[in-house]
Amino acid sequence: MKSPRLVIASAAKQSGVMTPTDIRRPDCFAALAMTASERLFIHVLKFKIQETFMTGQNQKIGGGGFHHVAMRVKDFDASVRFYTQGLGFVEKMAWGQENHRAVMLDTGDGNYLELFAGGSPDPKPEGCLLHFALRTTQCDEAIEQARKAGAEITMEPKNVDIPSNPTTPVRIAFCKGPDGEVIEFFQHLDKS
């Protein structure tokens, strides 16, 4: 069986309509004539491919780069509409109900904006930023690096199944930076 990289590179080359950079676009395979099972295969591989091509070289936390920025918003539906219809973000996963809803929106390059319902309509002196998440392949090692650097650990590493459809297994940990900013280390786990 060919590796995912070879499958994608071969499809991109044969199509004549894509460059390797195009692989990051959500609609990049629309130009290819594929069966439903081939499209599903490609869709399942996209998270792994994104991690392969987009993982940074930060040796201290393993990987690196932003995974997502999270905000609690006062009007969930209006915010989702603004970012999807207005700015072209693409919904990748959603979960929860009513004031406990949340969604991850791909900003276009594999980085995400995470929106949480239940925000206050009152003005917030510091805005609505909840935390920022750093992509890592080594959550436990990343939180240890933060601890060594003097961060206050607010949540030790733990596995979480984000109840999206399909469920997304991750390993996460949280700490506070020097100014009290909340930092999440976010590691995708294999579904096997």
Contacts in CASP RR format, 6 or more apart in sequence:
PFRMAT RR
TARGET T0000
AUTHOR 0000-0000-0000
METHOD contacts of the structure
MODEL  1
MKSPRLVIASAAKQSGVMTPTDIRRPDCFAALAMTASERLFIHVLKFKIQ
ETFMTGQNQKIGGGGFHHVAMRVKDFDASVRFYTQGLGFVEKMAWGQENH
RAVMLDTGDGNYLELFAGGSPDPKPEGCLLHFALRTTQCDEAIEQARKAG
AEITMEPKNVDIPSNPTTPVRIAFCKGPDGEVIEFFQHLDKS
2 10 0 8 1.000
4 45 0 8 1.000
4 48 0 8 1.000
4 49 0 8 1.000
4 52 0 8 1.000
5 49 0 8 1.000
5 52 0 8 1.000
7 42 0 8 1.000
7 45 0 8 1.000
8 23 0 8 1.000
8 42 0 8 1.000
8 45 0 8 1.000
8 49 0 8 1.000
9 20 0 8 1.000
11 18 0 8 1.000
11 29 0 8 1.000
11 32 0 8 1.000
11 42 0 8 1.000
12 18 0 8 1.000
12 19 0 8 1.000
12 20 0 8 1.000
12 22 0 8 1.000
12 23 0 8 1.000
15 31 0 8 1.000
15 32 0 8 1.000
17 31 0 8 1.000
18 28 0 8 1.000
18 31 0 8 1.000
20 53 0 8 1.000
22 28 0 8 1.000
23 49 0 8 1.000
23 53 0 8 1.000
24 50 0 8 1.000
24 53 0 8 1.000
24 54 0 8 1.000
24 108 0 8 1.000
24 109 0 8 1.000
24 110 0 8 1.000
25 108 0 8 1.000
26 90 0 8 1.000
26 106 0 8 1.000
26 108 0 8 1.000
29 39 0 8 1.000
29 42 0 8 1.000
34 42 0 8 1.000
47 188 0 8 1.000
50 110 0 8 1.000
51 135 0 8 1.000
51 137 0 8 1.000
51 188 0 8 1.000
54 109 0 8 1.000
54 110 0 8 1.000
54 135 0 8 1.000
55 63 0 8 1.000
55 64 0 8 1.000
55 135 0 8 1.000
55 137 0 8 1.000
56 63 0 8 1.000
56 64 0 8 1.000
56 65 0 8 1.000
56 135 0 8 1.000
57 63 0 8 1.000
57 64 0 8 1.000
58 64 0 8 1.000
58 65 0 8 1.000
60 142 0 8 1.000
60 145 0 8 1.000
61 134 0 8 1.000
61 136 0 8 1.000
61 138 0 8 1.000
61 141 0 8 1.000
61 142 0 8 1.000
61 145 0 8 1.000
61 146 0 8 1.000
61 185 0 8 1.000
62 136 0 8 1.000
62 137 0 8 1.000
62 138 0 8 1.000
62 141 0 8 1.000
62 142 0 8 1.000
63 135 0 8 1.000
63 136 0 8 1.000
63 137 0 8 1.000
63 138 0 8 1.000
64 134 0 8 1.000
64 135 0 8 1.000
64 136 0 8 1.000
65 111 0 8 1.000
65 134 0 8 1.000
65 135 0 8 1.000
66 111 0 8 1.000
66 132 0 8 1.000
66 133 0 8 1.000
66 134 0 8 1.000
66 135 0 8 1.000
67 111 0 8 1.000
67 112 0 8 1.000
67 133 0 8 1.000
67 134 0 8 1.000
67 135 0 8 1.000
67 184 0 8 1.000
67 186 0 8 1.000
68 104 0 8 1.000
68 111 0 8 1.000
68 112 0 8 1.000
68 113 0 8 1.000
68 114 0 8 1.000
68 132 0 8 1.000
68 133 0 8 1.000
68 186 0 8 1.000
69 112 0 8 1.000
69 113 0 8 1.000
69 114 0 8 1.000
69 129 0 8 1.000
69 131 0 8 1.000
69 132 0 8 1.000
69 133 0 8 1.000
70 113 0 8 1.000
70 114 0 8 1.000
70 115 0 8 1.000
70 116 0 8 1.000
70 129 0 8 1.000
70 130 0 8 1.000
70 131 0 8 1.000
70 132 0 8 1.000
70 133 0 8 1.000
70 184 0 8 1.000
71 79 0 8 1.000
71 113 0 8 1.000
71 114 0 8 1.000
71 115 0 8 1.000
71 116 0 8 1.000
71 128 0 8 1.000
71 129 0 8 1.000
71 130 0 8 1.000
72 116 0 8 1.000
72 117 0 8 1.000
72 118 0 8 1.000
72 119 0 8 1.000
72 128 0 8 1.000
72 130 0 8 1.000
73 79 0 8 1.000
73 115 0 8 1.000
73 116 0 8 1.000
73 117 0 8 1.000
73 118 0 8 1.000
73 119 0 8 1.000
73 128 0 8 1.000
74 118 0 8 1.000
74 119 0 8 1.000
74 120 0 8 1.000
74 121 0 8 1.000
74 128 0 8 1.000
76 101 0 8 1.000
76 115 0 8 1.000
76 116 0 8 1.000
76 117 0 8 1.000
76 118 0 8 1.000
79 115 0 8 1.000
80 91 0 8 1.000
80 103 0 8 1.000
80 105 0 8 1.000
80 115 0 8 1.000
83 89 0 8 1.000
83 105 0 8 1.000
83 113 0 8 1.000
83 115 0 8 1.000
84 90 0 8 1.000
84 91 0 8 1.000
84 105 0 8 1.000
88 108 0 8 1.000
89 105 0 8 1.000
89 106 0 8 1.000
89 107 0 8 1.000
89 108 0 8 1.000
89 113 0 8 1.000
90 105 0 8 1.000
90 106 0 8 1.000
90 108 0 8 1.000
91 103 0 8 1.000
91 104 0 8 1.000
91 105 0 8 1.000
91 106 0 8 1.000
92 104 0 8 1.000
92 105 0 8 1.000
92 106 0 8 1.000
92 112 0 8 1.000
93 103 0 8 1.000
93 104 0 8 1.000
93 162 0 8 1.000
93 164 0 8 1.000
93 165 0 8 1.000
93 168 0 8 1.000
94 101 0 8 1.000
94 102 0 8 1.000
94 103 0 8 1.000
94 104 0 8 1.000
94 164 0 8 1.000
94 165 0 8 1.000
95 101 0 8 1.000
95 102 0 8 1.000
95 103 0 8 1.000
95 162 0 8 1.000
95 163 0 8 1.000
95 164 0 8 1.000
96 102 0 8 1.000
96 163 0 8 1.000
98 117 0 8 1.000
99 117 0 8 1.000
99 118 0 8 1.000
100 117 0 8 1.000
100 118 0 8 1.000
101 116 0 8 1.000
101 117 0 8 1.000
102 114 0 8 1.000
102 115 0 8 1.000
102 116 0 8 1.000
102 117 0 8 1.000
103 114 0 8 1.000
103 115 0 8 1.000
104 112 0 8 1.000
104 113 0 8 1.000
104 114 0 8 1.000
104 164 0 8 1.000
105 112 0 8 1.000
105 113 0 8 1.000
105 114 0 8 1.000
105 115 0 8 1.000
106 112 0 8 1.000
107 113 0 8 1.000
114 133 0 8 1.000
116 130 0 8 1.000
119 128 0 8 1.000
130 182 0 8 1.000
131 174 0 8 1.000
131 181 0 8 1.000
131 182 0 8 1.000
131 183 0 8 1.000
131 184 0 8 1.000
132 181 0 8 1.000
132 182 0 8 1.000
132 183 0 8 1.000
132 184 0 8 1.000
133 172 0 8 1.000
133 183 0 8 1.000
133 184 0 8 1.000
133 185 0 8 1.000
133 186 0 8 1.000
134 142 0 8 1.000
134 183 0 8 1.000
134 184 0 8 1.000
134 185 0 8 1.000
134 186 0 8 1.000
135 186 0 8 1.000
135 187 0 8 1.000
136 142 0 8 1.000
136 185 0 8 1.000
136 186 0 8 1.000
136 187 0 8 1.000
137 187 0 8 1.000
138 187 0 8 1.000
139 157 0 8 1.000
139 171 0 8 1.000
139 172 0 8 1.000
139 173 0 8 1.000
139 185 0 8 1.000
139 186 0 8 1.000
139 187 0 8 1.000
140 157 0 8 1.000
140 171 0 8 1.000
140 173 0 8 1.000
142 173 0 8 1.000
142 185 0 8 1.000
143 153 0 8 1.000
143 156 0 8 1.000
143 157 0 8 1.000
143 173 0 8 1.000
143 175 0 8 1.000
143 185 0 8 1.000
146 153 0 8 1.000
146 175 0 8 1.000
146 177 0 8 1.000
146 183 0 8 1.000
146 185 0 8 1.000
147 153 0 8 1.000
147 175 0 8 1.000
151 175 0 8 1.000
151 176 0 8 1.000
151 177 0 8 1.000
151 183 0 8 1.000
152 175 0 8 1.000
152 176 0 8 1.000
152 177 0 8 1.000
152 180 0 8 1.000
153 173 0 8 1.000
153 174 0 8 1.000
153 175 0 8 1.000
154 174 0 8 1.000
154 175 0 8 1.000
154 176 0 8 1.000
154 182 0 8 1.000
155 172 0 8 1.000
155 173 0 8 1.000
155 174 0 8 1.000
155 175 0 8 1.000
156 173 0 8 1.000
157 171 0 8 1.000
157 172 0 8 1.000
157 173 0 8 1.000
157 185 0 8 1.000
158 171 0 8 1.000
158 172 0 8 1.000
158 173 0 8 1.000
159 169 0 8 1.000
159 170 0 8 1.000
159 171 0 8 1.000
159 189 0 8 1.000
160 169 0 8 1.000
160 170 0 8 1.000
160 171 0 8 1.000
160 172 0 8 1.000
161 167 0 8 1.000
161 168 0 8 1.000
161 169 0 8 1.000
161 170 0 8 1.000
162 168 0 8 1.000
162 169 0 8 1.000
162 170 0 8 1.000
166 191 0 8 1.000
167 191 0 8 1.000
168 188 0 8 1.000
169 188 0 8 1.000
169 189 0 8 1.000
169 190 0 8 1.000
169 191 0 8 1.000
170 186 0 8 1.000
170 187 0 8 1.000
170 188 0 8 1.000
170 189 0 8 1.000
171 187 0 8 1.000
171 189 0 8 1.000
172 184 0 8 1.000
172 185 0 8 1.000
172 186 0 8 1.000
172 187 0 8 1.000
173 184 0 8 1.000
173 185 0 8 1.000
174 182 0 8 1.000
174 183 0 8 1.000
174 184 0 8 1.000
174 185 0 8 1.000
175 182 0 8 1.000
175 183 0 8 1.000
175 185 0 8 1.000
176 182 0 8 1.000
176 183 0 8 1.000
177 183 0 8 1.000
END
